[in-house]
């Protein structure tokens, strides 16, 4: 068996023997379980899926362990050890398990900017690799180990350092530092780099756009600058990728946010080499992408409105940029009205989707409604949903949804769920039950 197969049981045994006799060390214990069932009317089969997990938090470490009926051999597990400045000159966090990562690592593996919401708050790209313990649901990741080192009060002039390794797949690190600027704000700089293993097999399918290349380690890195001022946020991320066919390819992502009293303007610009292959083996086939997001707020006597629109256009080739027309861009719009504790919203993408939402509190119960219509060619889909946050001591929330789809064959789906939670002084139990019926 591999070394990390013994890691979590060993850590759990050692710390339970030494820390539990000290009542101040133990903080809380979270237990979670979920059960979902799916049934198709014309079938006798009932698909059942469940997940369960536990997370122990102490002043010295956090432990998490969860699994489900999909594969008992692939559990989600992890430990996070806290070493603070009372004993060390730096705040140090040590992670091991099926960890999650985001921020710069995610951008290196998937460089294209994510979809922008019409009412998105100020844009600022996050620094670091953000290692975190796994949740109680989702697909388990590969085993990895990570460390984050943050400067303390006496070492505040040192940068923050993060490093992680996924055996036989990835090795990456990040170093970043924030500088205060007089009378203006702050400047944050950081570099993330590493080696990532990926490749593409050969295929005989003529429509397959990915070129085959050797499965091997390839280097990649990103240099990030974040500037923060009272009315301005700006990020510039320049990434470099070792190309399997030789040479270096690069991409540039610029995000800006202008924040005035009633007006916000977000912009995203992305440029990349045409034959770029990311650290995740993805080929974006995008040389230029532009997103513009103006937002405006209107305050009246008894209510206020928040509205926004996103204009987005992607160009596979730069030479097509000269023929750009606003009428060819993708549009997303939204407007929300707030009247005391009641809110109503309308989100729509012309010719594609329309969604109406409402939040109406009744006594201590918070009700949320949603009506949505989507269309794509001959396919049409109508959805309605309702959720509420309950004031009952053991039931935290519940919901119901219905989907009606019309295409080559009509489909109808009904779903419902209930979430519950109760806790004692230091032990909390929560769970979710859901049922889906397909017609």
N, C-alpha and C positions, 0 to 999 in steps of 0.2 A: 504493500500500500504506500501511497505517497505521503510525504511529511505533513502536508496541510490537512490530511484526513484525521490526524491526531491533535491538531492545533487547538480547535475550539473545545473539545472535552478536557484537555489538559489545563487550559486557561481557566475554564469554569471550575474545575476541581480545586485548583490552587487558591483562587480568590474567594471561593465560598468558604474554604477552611480558615482563611485568615481575616476576611472582612466582615462576615455576617455576625460574629460575636460582638462586633462594635456597632451599636445601633445608629451612630451618627453617619456611618459610611453608607448604609442602605438608604436610597431615596424613594424609588417607586418601582412597581412591577406592572407592566401592561400585558394583558392577555387578549388575543383577538381570534375570532373564528368567523368564517363565512361559508354559506351554503347556497348554491344556485341550482335550479332544475329547469330543464328545457324540454318541451314536448311538442311534437308535430302531430296534428290531428289525424292524418292518414297513416301514421306509423305507430307501432306498439312500443317503440324504443323511447325511453326517458333518459336524457343525458343529465347526469348529476356531476357537479364539480364542487369541491370544497377546499378551503385553505384554512390553516390554523397557524398561529405563531405566538411567541412570547418575547418580550423585551424587558431586560433587567437594567435599571439605571442605578449606578452608585457613584460616589464621588471619585472613585479611582478608575472605573471603566464602565462601559455599556456593552451588553451582550444581547444579541438577537438571534432567533432561530425560528424558522417557519417552513412549512411544507404543504403539499396538496396531493390530491389523488392522481394528478397527471403523471408524476414520476417521483417516487419516494427516494430514488438515488440522487436526485438533483434538488437538494434542499437549499433554501436561502438562509444564509447564516453569516455572522460577522461579529467582530469585537472591536471596540474603540477604547484605547487606554489614554487616560488624561494625566499629563505631567505638567503641573503648573509652576509658576515662578517662585512659589514658596520653597521649592527644593531645587529648581533648575533656573538658569538665567533666561530661558526662553519658554514660552507656552508651547508645549509639544503634544501632538495628538498622533497616536499610532493606530493604524487600521489594518485589519486582516479579515478576509472572508470573500463572499460574493458581492463585492462592493459596487456602488454606482458612481459614475463620474459625469460631469457636465462642463459647462463654460468652455474654456479654450480647447479642451480635448474634443468636445462635440463639434466645434467649428472646424477643427482640422479634419475630422472624419466626414463631416457633411458641411461643406463650405457655403452652400446657397443659403441666404437669409430666410428665416421662417416667415410664414404668412403674417401680415400686419393687421391688427384689429383697428377699426375706425376710431375707437375711443381708447387707444393705447396710451398709457402714461409716458413720461419722458423716457427716451431711449438711452441706454448706456450698457455697453457690452461688459459682462462680468469677467473678472480676472481669475486666474488659477484654474485648477482642474476639479475642485469641489468634491473630494472623496466623501462618501456617505454610506452609512449602513443600509442594507437592503430593506425594502418594505415587506409587508405581509403578503402581497399579491404580486403577480407578474412573473415573467420568465426569469429563472435564475441565471445570473451571469457567471462567468468563469472566476475561479479563485484568483485573488490578487492581494497585494499588500501595498500600503501607502503610509506616508508620514507627512505631517504639516508642522512647520516650525515658525512660530510668530514671535516677534520681539516683545519683550516686556518693557516695563517702565524704565529700567536701567539700561536696556539695550535697544531703545526705540529708534536708533539711527541705523540699525541693521535692516535688511530687507526680509520679507516673508518668503519662505522656501517650501515648495511642495514637491514630492517625488512619489512615483508609483511604478509597480511592475506587475504585469500579467504574464506568468511564466510561459515562455515559448511563443508569445504573441506580441507583447508591447512593453516598452520601457520609456517613460516620459517624465519630465520634471517641469516646474515653473518657478520663476523667481520674480517678485514684484515689489514695488515700493511706492508709497504715496508721499508727495511733497506738498506742503501748504504754500500757497501763493499769497503774498500780501494784498489785501483789499479786493481780491478777485475770486478766490476759491481754492481749488486743489488740482494737482496734476498727478495722475497715477500711471506708472509705466510698468510693463511686465513682458517677459519673454517665456514662451512655452516651446519646448522642443523634445524630440524623442525619435525612436525608431518603431515602426509599425509593420506588422507582417500581413500582407495581402497579395492576391494574385487573381488571375482570370483564366479559366480553362478554355480550351478550344471548343468550338461549336460549329455544326454544319447548317445552322439555321441562317438563311440569307438575310433575314430582317433583324438579326441580333446586332446591336450597334457597338457592343463592347469588344475591343480588340483583345485577343489572348496574350497573356504575359506571365512570366515565371512567378510562382508563389514564393516570396522571399521577404526579407526585411528591407524597408525603404524609410529614409529619414524625412522628417517634416518639422516645420517650426513656424511660430507666429509671434510677431512683435506687436504689442497693443499699447495704445496711448488713450487715456481717458481724461478729459478736461471737464471740470465742474465749476460753474459760476452761478450767481444768483438767478439769472434768466437764460442760461445757456448750458446745454449738455452736449458733449461731442466725443465720439469714439473713432479711432482709426486703427484698423487691424490689417496688417500686411503679413500674408502667409506665404511660405515657400515649401515646395514639394519636390522630392527627388523623383524624376520620371523613370519608369521601368525601361523606356526606350532610349534613355540617355538625356542628360541635361537637367536643368532645373525649371520648374514651372511656378507661377506665382498668382496670387489673387489679392485684391484690395477691397475692403469693406469700410465704408464711411457712413456713420450715423450721426445725425444732428437733431437737436430739439431746441426750439425757441419757446420759452415759457413766459408769456405775458399774463396780465390779470384775467382776461376773458378769452384769450386766444393762445392756441398752441399749434406749432408747426413742426412735424416730424418728417425727416427725409432719410432715405436709405439708398446708397449707391454701391453697386457691386460690379467689379471688373475682374476678369480672369482670362488666362490663356485658353485658347480653344481646346487644346488637347490635355488639359489638366486632369490628373488622376489624384484623388484625395487620399488621405491617410487611411480611409476606410475602403478604398478601392472603388469609389464612386467617380463617375465621369459626368459632371454637370451639363456639358454641352451648352454652356451659357457664357458668352463673352461680356454681356452687359445687362444689368437689371437696375431699374429705377422705381422707387416707391415714394410717393408724396402724400402726406397725411395732415391736412389742416383740420383743426377743431375749434369750435366756438361755443361759448356758454352765454346764455341769456338769463338774467335774473329779473323776475317780476315780483309783485307784492306778495303773493301767496305760493308761488312755485318758481322753479327754474328749469331750464332746458340745457342739455348737453348734446351737441351734434358733431359729426365727423364724417369724413369721406377719405377713401384710399384710392389713389390712382396708381396702378401698377402695370409695368410693361417689361417683358423679358425679350432680349435679342440673342438668338443663338450665334449670330455673326455681327461684328461691329459695322460692317458695310451696310447693313440694313437700318442703321441708326438714322441715316439722313432722310429716310422715308417715313419717319415716325409721325403718327397722327394721334391726337388725343382721343378721337372716336374709336380707335383700335385698341385702346388700353382697357385693362380690366378694372372695373369699379366696384367698390364696396362702400355702403353708406349705413349710417346709424344715427338715430335720434332718441333720446331718453328724456322723459318728463318726470320730475320729482314734485309731488304735492304732499307736503308733510311726510308721513311715513309710507305713502303709496307711490309706487313707481311704475311707469309703463314705457316700453321700448319697442322700436321698430328697426330691424336690421334687414338689409336687402342688398343683393347683387343683381343688377338689372338682367332679366332674362334667364336667371339661374336659380336663385333662392330668395325666399321672403320669410321673415320670422317676426312674430309679435310676442312680446313678453309682458308680464304684469306681476307685480309683487304687492299683495294686499294683506296686511295683518288684520286678523280678527281676534280680539282680546289678546291673549298671549301667544296665539298661534300665527306663525309666519307662513303665508301661502304664496306659492309661485306658480304661474301658469305660462305655458309656451305653446304657440301654434306656428308650424313651419311648413312651407311648401317648396319643393325642389323640382327642377326639371332639367333633363339632359337628353336632347334628341327625342326619341319616342318614350323615354322613361320619365315617369312622373311619380313623386312621392309626397305624401301628406302626413304630417306627424302632429300629435297633440300630447302634451305631458302636464302633469301636476305634481308638485312636491310641497311638503309642509314640514316645518320644524315644530315638534310637539313639546308642550310644557310638562308632559307626563314624566315621572321620575326615571323610568327605565327605557322609554322609547324616545330616541333623539330625533329621528326624522323618518319619513316614509314618502313613497311616490308611486305614480302610475303613468304609463305611456302607451300610446297606440300608434302604429305605423301602417299606412296603407300605400302600397306601391303598385303602380300600373305600368306594365311593360309588355313583353311577350306573353307573360303569364302573371295574373294578378296575385299579389301576396299581401297578407295581413299578419301583423305581429302585435301581441299584447304583452306588456311587461309590467311587473310591480315589484316593489322592494320595501323592506322595513329595516331600519337600523336601530340598534338598541345599545345602551351603555349604562353601567352602574359601577360605583366605586366605593371603596372604604377609605380609610385614612391614607394608605399608600399603595393600595392595589386597585387597578382599574380593569374592568372587563368590557369589551365592546365587540360587536358582531354585526353581521348583515345577512338577511335572508332574501332571496330574489327568485322569481318565477317568470318564465317566458313561455308563451303559447303561440305557436306558428300555425296559421290556417292555410 
